Amino acid sequence: MRTIELHHLTLGKQNRLFLIAGPCVIEAEKLMIDTARQLKKIAAELSMPLIFKSSYDKANRSSIQSFRGPGLVKGLKILQKIKDDFELPILTDVHTVEEAKRAAEVADVLQIPAFLCRQTDLLVAAGKTARAVNVKKGQFMAPWDMGNAVEKIEATGNRKILLTDRGASFGYNNLVSDMRAIPIMRRFGYPVVFDATHSVQLPGAAGKSSSGQREFVPPLARAAVAAGCDGLFMEVHPDPDHAPSDGPNMVPLKELPELLRQVKRIHEAVHGPR
């Protein structure tokens, strides 16, 4: 298994589970800073490597009326401040070749959204930035098909790759998580992440927005860690019921510490203590 060096973090070490966490989309600067501060404190108390995530633009919202975020310029400024103030690596989504180049000036990890995981030009552009690239497996793809995404990024000479599972389409407005996807994608030789919050999303189920079942985040996160994932991706928010994007599937910040303690115990049972 290839490990990825990211600042002071090493991702993919078998005996150390890492966390990617933050609000779905960038909101008010104060909320973002307060959330980053609390996340860093929680992760430090559990000795869990943390990558802060949030999106400056949610380009695939259900409705034209949906909140998308502050945009590239303002969003990257806020992410840069969080990076500098808290010394945290940053992950954010990119949607176009041009965005990949700009976002790489701030972000340590460029995330390819699930709907774009087959977009060759985007994968190549992200790879050429030399930043780590996290590719979310499309809901429409089999886990073994992610080898093609890996090859596209590797063609640029970039070997800093993460693969993330976020469930598969299961009829209309529903997803199902197949835990076989984790060991299957690990065969490509890169760390595999399980997205515990988007996996409980009900896409488009609220008409002009997605719904979700956040009560199932804990059992799926526990199952994924038991199945051997290297990291967990969880969108968290101080008040998800009033969040402008993906509130129904985000984890309330106050509930995160106990969930992380649970998954850490499972990880230690599988891999042994650090």
N, C-alpha and C positions, 0 to 999 in steps of 0.2 A: 504494500500500500504506500503510495507516494504521500509525503507530508508537504504541507504548504506553510511557508514562513510568512507571517503577516505582522509586521512590527515586532512586538515582544511575544507574539503568540505563535504556537506551532499547531496547525490544524491537521487532524488525521492520526494523531498519536493514539494507539489503541486503548490506552488506559486513561484517556482524558476526554470527556464529553464537552463539546463547546456549544455555545448558545448564540443564535442570531435573533435579536429582539428589538422591538420598538413599535411605535404607532404605524398603522397602515400608510397614512399619508401625512405629510407635514402640515400642521395646523399653526396655531399661534406660537411664536418663538418661545414665550415663557413656558407653555405646556411642554414643548419639545425639550427644553433645557431641564425642566423639573423631572421629566420622565427619564432622561438620560442619566441624571444624577442618581435617581433612585435605582435604576437598573445597574449602574456601576457598583453601588453599595451592595445590592443583593448578590450580584455575581462575585464580588470580592469576598463576601462572607462565606460563600460556598466554594471558593477557589475554582470557579468555572470561567473559562475564557469567554469573553463577550465581544460580539460585533454589533454595533448599533445600526439599525436599519430604519429607513423611512423613505417614502417616495415623494419627489418634487412634483410628479405628475402621474395620475392614474389614467392612462390613455385608453383603457378598455372598460370604462364604466358602462353600466347598463343603459343609462339615459343621457341625452344631451344636456339635461338639467342637473345632472349629478355633479357634486363637488369633485374637482380633479386635483387640487393642490395649488401652491403658489407659483408654479412654473420653474423652469430651469435656473434662471439667474438668481432669483430670491431664495429658492429652495437650496441651492448649493451654498449660498452664503450662510444659511442657518446650519447646514450640515458641517461646514468648515468650522464654525464657532464651536459646535459640539465636539468635533474632532480635536480642536486646539485646547478647549477648556478642560476636557475630561480624558484626553489622551486615549481615545477609543478609535479603533478602526471603523470605517463607515462602509455600509452597503446601500446601494440604491439601484432602482430599475432604470434601464435604458431601452429606448424604443426605436431609435434610428441610428444610422452610422454617424451622423453629426453629433448626436447626443452622447454617444460613446466617447468620443474624443473630448468633449467638454466635461462630462461627468468624471472622467479619469483624472482630471486635475485635482479633484477633491476625494472621490471615493476610492477606497482600497479594494473593494469588490464590486464589480459591475454585474448586476443581475439581469438575466434574460428572462422576461416573463414567459409563462407557460404557453400562451398563445403564439409566441414568436420563436419557439425553440427550434424551428426548422428553417428560420430565415438566415440563409447562408451569409449574405452581406453583413448582417448584424453580428453574427457569431464571429466572423473573421475580423470585423472592425474592433470588437471587444477584445479579441485575442491579441491584436496588434498593439493595443495600449500597454501591454505587459502587466496590466493589473490582473488580480485574480478574477475569474469569471465563474459565477454561479448560474447554472442552467437549470431552470425548473422544467421538469418533465411535463409535456402537454397532457391534458386530461384525455386526449384522443390517441395517445401513443402507448405502445407496449414498452416496458422497461428496457428490453434488449435493443430497441430502436435508438436509444440514447447514445449508442456507440457512434452513430453518424455525427451527432453533435460534437462529441469528443474529438473525432477525427478532424472536423472543420476547424476547431480551435487549435488542435495540435499542429495543423498545417502552417500556422503562423509562428511556430516555435514556442508557443506558450504552453507550459505544463502546470500552470496554477489553475486547476479546474475543480469545481465542486458540482455535484449533481444532486438535485433536490426532488423528492417525490411529494406530490400534493394531491394524490388520489386520481381516480379515473372516472370518466363519465359513466353513470349507471342509470340509464333511462333519462327522462326529462328532469331538469332541476335537481339533480342529485349526483353525489360522488360516492365512491367506495374506495377504501384503502386496502390494497393487497400487500401484505407485509413481505411477500416474496420479492417484491420490487427492490427492497433494500439489499439483500445479498446478491441479487442479479446485477444491479448497477455497480456494486462494489467490485465486481469482476473486471471492470474497466480500469481498476487500479487507482481510483481517486476517491477522496472522502465523499460519503453520501449523507445528505441531510434529510430529515423528515419535517415537512411543513405541517405542524399539528393544527394550525388554525385554518388555513385554506382548505384542508382536508375535510373540515366539517361545514364548509360553505354549501349553501343551496343556491347554485348559480341562477340568477334572474328570478328567483322564486317569489320575490316581493313585488313583481311587476316592473317597476322602474328602478329596482335595485336588487342586489342579492340578499338572501336571508342566510341563516346559519344556525347551528346547534352547538353552542360553545360548551354545553355540558359534557360533550363527548371528546373534548380536547384532552383531558387527563388520561382516559383509558387508551386513546390512540397514541399519545406520547409515550406512555409506559410500554405499550406493545412494540412501538418502533425501536425504543432503546433495547428492549429484550431481543429484538430481531437483529440488532447489531449496527444501528445507524451511528455515525461518527459525530453528528451534531443535530440539534433541534432548532427549527425556525418557528418562532411564535410571535405573532403580532399582539402587543399588549397596549393598554390604554388606562389612564386613571378612571375614566368614566365611559366605558364602551357603549353604553346605551344611548349616549348623546354624541357619539363620534360621527363625523360626516361620511365616513367610508368604512365598510366592513365591520361595523359595530357588533352585529349578531354573532360573529365568530371570533372576535378578539377576547383575550384573557384579561380580566380586571387585574390591574397591577398589584393590588393587595393580595390576590390569590396566587401570585407567581411563586413566592418563596417556598410555600409548602409543596407545590407541584414539582419544583426543581429538586427539593430534598428527596421526594419520592423517586424521581427518575435517576438521581445520582446513586441512590441505594441499589436500584436495579442494575445500573451500569457497573457498579462495583461487584455485584453478584455475578455478572456475566464475564467481566474482564479482570476482576481483582482490583484491590485498592491501588491508588496512585503510588 
